[in-house]
Amino acid sequence: MTPSAEAPLQGRAAPRIAVDAMGGDFGPQVVVPGAVEAARGQDLNLVLVGDVRRIETELEKLDTSGLAIEVVNASQVAEMGDKPSEVVRRKKDSSIVVASRLVKDGAADGVVSAGNTGATMACGVFVIGRIKGVDRPCLASIMPTEQNPMILTDVGANPDAKAHHLFQFAMLSDALAHTVLGYERPRVGLLSIGEEEGKGNVQVREAFNMLRSSTLDFVGNVEGRAIFRGGTDIVVCDGFVGNVCLKLSEGLASSFGRLLKRELTSDFFAKVGTMFSIGALRRFKRLVDYAEYGGAPMLGLTGSVIVCHGASNEKAMKNAVDMAATSVRNNTSALMAQRLSENCDLTRYSRRQAGDCA
């Protein structure tokens, strides 16, 4: 464990965020600058986990004066092709396992990783641990709409979720929307094939009834075409549907950008018009850029875990660390536990252990 700045981690009230410095397509050369930029922008303690030599080489290129940064060595790396269970069991000195263990042991409050997504989620469940009452943690994606950012959940952690899982996803996302996005009373919608009550498969219809009976601000079913209008703050679905929605929207935004660029450079007059529209085009690009939101929070864990895209750039890493720190600072996990408690009689967990609802 090698300190990289004068200010020690011990005794500070600021959030302590462990960053898997070896994760992602570019490793420390992108992860370290992005994380340091986050530390420079707000009061947080940074713990960079991985190959000490490579991390410190990147730190030497940066101005870290006045920042609380610590480097923790990890001799292994979870490769993209590694099975998540094998990483947890056999690569116990990999950067993502070591970072997660820091959270479990209370040496850090959250983890950010752009590495093996499955391994990061497995470490979240089996190393950090779930909030009491959570059956299955879920992945949430913060996405732009015509009005304000919204949360789509689950986006891949639970492809075979049941109705009561969808119900819990909604409660967990409600806490995230309140603490990270600042929505006082988030509007929750259930993704279905029609807005009317009774539409959808058995899973959706059962989840509808549970959500309607909850303390959440449930606005009913939401069709796919309405997601980006901004009429809801949270849209809930299972991980199979959510992952398809997420990748479809990412692909559409990318294709739309290329098509727009092609049309705007097709002739002289189009190029002239583009010159006058460059400011608006840049604002639009920023709006649909995944890096603006950093990564996908994994909800339902006792610590903050942010799963980043493998191709994350410095900006994405900075925003992911920012999000983790904001989640810790606003005590998102505690609010998730509170939401579960408020709706205890509707959860599968409470039916197994009814005494917890007393």
C-alpha positions in Angstrom: 0.0 0.0 0.0 1.8 3.1 -1.2 0.6 6.6 -0.5 0.7 8.9 -3.5 -0.3 12.2 -1.7 0.3 13.9 1.5 -3.3 13.7 2.9 -3.9 10.3 4.5 -7.2 8.4 4.0 -7.6 7.7 7.7 -9.8 10.1 9.7 -11.5 11.8 6.7 -15.2 12.1 6.3 -15.0 12.3 2.5 -16.2 9.3 0.4 -13.5 6.8 -0.2 -13.7 5.4 -3.8 -11.7 2.3 -4.9 -11.0 2.4 -8.6 -10.0 -0.7 -10.6 -7.0 1.0 -12.4 -6.4 -2.1 -14.6 -9.9 -2.3 -16.0 -11.1 -1.3 -19.4 -9.6 -1.3 -22.8 -6.9 1.2 -22.0 -6.0 0.5 -18.4 -4.2 2.9 -16.1 -3.4 5.4 -18.9 -7.1 6.4 -19.1 -8.4 5.2 -15.7 -5.9 7.1 -13.6 -6.2 10.5 -15.2 -10.0 10.3 -15.2 -10.1 9.3 -11.5 -7.6 12.0 -10.5 -9.7 14.6 -12.3 -12.7 13.5 -10.2 -10.7 13.8 -7.0 -9.6 17.3 -8.1 -13.2 18.3 -8.7 -14.8 17.3 -5.4 -13.8 16.3 -1.9 -13.1 12.5 -2.0 -10.4 10.0 -1.2 -9.1 8.0 -4.1 -7.8 4.4 -3.8 -6.2 3.2 -7.1 -5.9 -0.6 -7.2 -3.7 -2.5 -9.5 0.0 -2.7 -10.7 1.7 -0.1 -8.5 4.5 0.6 -10.9 2.1 1.3 -13.8 -0.2 3.4 -11.7 2.5 5.5 -10.2 4.0 6.0 -13.7 0.6 7.6 -14.7 0.4 9.6 -11.5 3.8 11.1 -12.1 2.4 12.8 -15.2 -0.4 14.5 -13.3 -0.7 17.2 -10.7 -1.9 15.4 -7.5 -0.9 18.1 -5.0 -3.5 18.4 -2.2 -5.3 15.3 -3.3 -5.9 12.2 -1.0 -4.7 9.4 -3.3 -3.5 6.0 -2.2 -2.3 3.1 -4.4 -3.1 -0.5 -3.4 -1.2 -3.3 -5.2 -3.0 -6.1 -7.0 -0.9 -8.7 -8.8 -3.6 -10.1 -11.1 -6.1 -8.7 -13.7 -9.6 -10.0 -14.5 -9.4 -10.4 -18.2 -12.5 -9.9 -20.4 -12.7 -13.6 -21.3 -12.5 -14.8 -17.6 -15.6 -16.3 -16.1 -17.0 -14.2 -13.3 -17.1 -17.1 -10.8 -13.5 -18.0 -11.6 -12.3 -14.5 -11.0 -13.9 -14.5 -7.5 -12.5 -17.9 -6.6 -9.2 -18.1 -8.4 -8.0 -14.5 -9.0 -8.3 -13.3 -5.5 -5.5 -10.8 -6.0 -7.0 -9.3 -9.1 -7.6 -5.6 -9.0 -11.4 -5.8 -9.0 -11.5 -8.4 -6.2 -9.0 -6.4 -4.1 -11.0 -3.2 -4.7 -14.2 -4.9 -3.7 -12.6 -6.4 -0.6 -11.6 -2.9 0.5 -15.3 -2.0 0.5 -16.3 -5.1 2.4 -13.6 -4.4 5.0 -14.6 -0.8 5.4 -11.4 0.6 3.8 -13.5 2.1 0.9 -17.1 3.1 0.4 -17.5 2.3 -3.3 -15.9 0.7 -6.4 -15.6 1.9 -10.0 -14.5 -0.5 -12.7 -14.4 -0.5 -16.5 -13.2 -4.1 -16.5 -14.9 -7.4 -16.9 -18.6 -6.6 -16.3 -19.6 -10.0 -15.1 -16.6 -10.1 -12.7 -17.5 -6.7 -11.3 -21.1 -7.8 -10.7 -20.0 -11.1 -9.1 -17.7 -9.2 -6.8 -20.5 -6.9 -5.9 -22.7 -9.8 -4.8 -20.2 -12.3 -3.4 -17.5 -10.0 -1.9 -19.3 -6.7 -1.0 -22.7 -8.2 -0.4 -26.3 -7.3 -0.8 -28.5 -5.0 1.3 -30.7 -7.1 3.6 -33.9 -7.9 1.8 -32.6 -7.6 -1.8 -33.1 -10.8 -3.7 -31.2 -9.7 -6.9 -29.1 -6.6 -7.4 -29.8 -4.9 -10.7 -27.9 -2.6 -13.2 -29.3 0.8 -13.8 -28.5 3.0 -16.8 -29.0 6.8 -16.7 -30.2 8.0 -20.0 -31.2 11.3 -21.6 -34.8 12.2 -22.5 -36.5 15.2 -24.1 -36.9 16.6 -20.6 -34.5 15.3 -17.8 -32.3 12.2 -17.4 -34.1 9.0 -16.5 -33.2 5.6 -15.1 -33.7 2.4 -17.1 -33.4 -0.7 -15.0 -32.5 -3.6 -15.2 -30.1 -3.4 -18.2 -28.5 -6.8 -18.0 -27.9 -8.3 -14.6 -31.1 -10.3 -14.4 -32.4 -11.6 -17.8 -34.8 -14.0 -16.2 -36.3 -11.7 -13.5 -39.7 -12.4 -11.9 -42.4 -10.0 -11.0 -41.2 -9.4 -7.4 -37.7 -8.7 -8.7 -39.0 -6.0 -11.0 -40.8 -4.6 -7.9 -37.5 -4.4 -6.0 -35.7 -2.9 -9.0 -38.2 -0.1 -8.9 -37.6 0.5 -5.2 -33.8 0.5 -5.6 -34.0 2.8 -8.5 -36.3 5.2 -6.6 -33.5 5.7 -4.1 -30.9 6.3 -6.8 -33.1 8.8 -8.6 -33.7 10.7 -5.3 -30.0 10.8 -4.1 -28.1 11.0 -7.4 -30.4 12.8 -9.8 -32.1 14.9 -7.1 -35.7 13.9 -7.9 -37.9 14.5 -4.8 -40.6 11.9 -5.8 -39.5 10.0 -8.9 -42.2 8.8 -11.3 -41.9 5.1 -11.9 -43.2 3.4 -15.1 -43.3 -0.3 -16.0 -42.1 -1.1 -19.6 -44.9 -3.0 -21.4 -46.5 -3.4 -24.8 -49.3 -1.0 -24.0 -50.2 1.7 -21.6 -53.5 0.2 -20.4 -53.7 -1.9 -17.2 -53.7 -5.6 -18.0 -51.3 -5.3 -21.0 -48.1 -7.3 -21.0 -47.1 -10.8 -20.0 -47.7 -12.5 -16.6 -44.5 -11.1 -15.2 -45.4 -7.5 -16.1 -49.1 -7.8 -15.0 -48.0 -9.2 -11.6 -45.4 -6.5 -11.2 -48.0 -3.8 -12.1 -50.2 -4.9 -9.2 -47.3 -4.8 -6.7 -46.2 -1.4 -7.9 -49.7 0.0 -7.7 -49.9 -1.1 -4.0 -46.5 0.4 -3.1 -45.4 3.7 -1.6 -43.7 4.6 -4.9 -45.1 7.2 -7.3 -46.2 4.6 -9.9 -47.6 6.1 -13.1 -48.5 2.8 -14.8 -47.3 1.1 -18.0 -44.9 2.8 -20.4 -44.5 1.8 -24.1 -41.0 1.7 -25.6 -41.7 4.7 -27.8 -42.5 6.9 -24.8 -39.3 6.2 -22.9 -37.4 9.2 -24.2 -40.2 11.7 -24.0 -39.4 12.2 -20.4 -42.8 11.5 -18.8 -41.2 9.1 -16.3 -38.1 9.3 -14.2 -37.7 5.5 -13.9 -38.6 2.7 -16.4 -38.5 -0.8 -15.0 -38.0 -4.0 -17.0 -36.1 -7.3 -16.8 -32.5 -7.5 -17.7 -33.1 -9.1 -21.1 -35.5 -6.4 -22.3 -33.5 -3.7 -20.7 -30.2 -4.7 -22.3 -31.8 -4.8 -25.7 -33.3 -1.4 -25.1 -30.0 0.0 -24.0 -28.0 -1.3 -26.9 -30.7 -0.4 -29.4 -30.7 3.2 -28.1 -26.9 3.3 -28.2 -26.8 2.0 -31.7 -29.5 4.3 -32.9 -27.7 7.4 -31.4 -24.5 6.3 -33.1 -26.1 5.7 -36.5 -28.1 8.9 -36.3 -24.9 10.8 -35.6 -23.2 9.3 -38.7 -26.2 9.9 -40.9 -26.5 13.5 -39.7 -22.8 14.1 -40.3 -23.1 12.6 -43.8 -26.0 14.8 -44.7 -24.5 17.9 -43.2 -21.4 17.5 -45.4 -23.1 16.4 -48.5 -22.9 19.7 -50.4 -21.8 23.3 -50.1 -25.0 24.7 -48.7 -25.3 22.0 -46.1 -21.7 22.7 -45.0 -22.5 26.4 -44.7 -25.6 25.6 -42.6 -23.6 23.3 -40.4 -21.2 26.2 -39.6 -24.2 28.2 -38.1 -25.4 25.1 -36.2 -22.2 23.9 -34.8 -23.0 25.0 -31.2 -26.3 23.2 -31.2 -24.7 20.1 -32.7 -22.1 20.0 -30.0 -24.7 20.3 -27.3 -26.7 17.4 -28.9 -23.6 15.2 -29.1 -22.9 15.9 -25.4 -26.5 15.0 -24.5 -26.3 11.6 -26.1 -22.7 10.8 -25.1 -22.6 7.8 -22.7 -19.5 9.4 -21.0 -21.7 12.1 -19.6 -23.2 9.6 -17.1 -20.0 7.6 -16.5 -21.3 4.1 -16.0 -24.1 1.9 -14.7 -24.7 1.8 -11.0 -25.3 -1.7 -9.6 -28.1 -1.3 -7.1 -28.9 -3.3 -4.0 -25.4 -3.6 -2.6 -24.1 -2.4 0.7 -21.5 -0.3 -1.1 -21.6 1.9 -4.2 -20.6 -0.1 -7.4 -20.3 1.6 -10.8 -19.9 -0.6 -13.9 -18.3 1.3 -16.7 -18.1 0.6 -20.5 -14.9 -1.2 -21.5 -14.1 1.6 -23.9 -14.6 4.3 -21.3 -12.5 7.4 -21.9 -11.1 9.8 -19.2 -14.3 11.8 -19.1 -16.4 8.7 -18.5 -14.1 7.5 -15.7 -14.3 10.9 -14.0 -18.0 11.0 -14.1 -18.3 7.4 -12.9 -16.1 8.3 -9.8 -18.2 11.4 -9.3 -21.4 9.3 -9.3 -20.0 6.8 -6.9 -18.9 9.6 -4.5 -22.3 11.3 -4.8 -24.1 8.0 -4.1 -21.9 7.5 -1.0 -22.2 11.1 0.2 -26.0 11.0 -0.1 -26.3 7.6 1.5 -28.1 5.8 -1.3 -27.7 2.4 0.2 -29.5 3.4 3.4 -32.4 4.9 1.4 -32.6 1.7 -0.6 -32.9 -0.3 2.7 -35.6 2.2 3.8 -37.6 1.7 0.6 -37.5 -2.0 1.1 -38.7 -1.6 4.7 -41.6 0.7 3.7 -42.8 -2.0 1.2 -41.7 -5.0 3.2 -45.1 -6.8 3.0 -44.9 -6.8 -0.8 -41.5 -8.4 -1.2 -40.6 -12.1 -1.5 -38.0 -11.6 1.2 -40.6 -10.5 3.8 -42.8 -13.5 3.0 -39.8 -15.8 3.9 -39.0 -13.8 7.0 -42.3 -12.1 8.0 -40.8 -10.9 11.3 -38.8 -8.3 9.5 -41.9 -6.3 8.7 -42.8 -5.8 12.3 
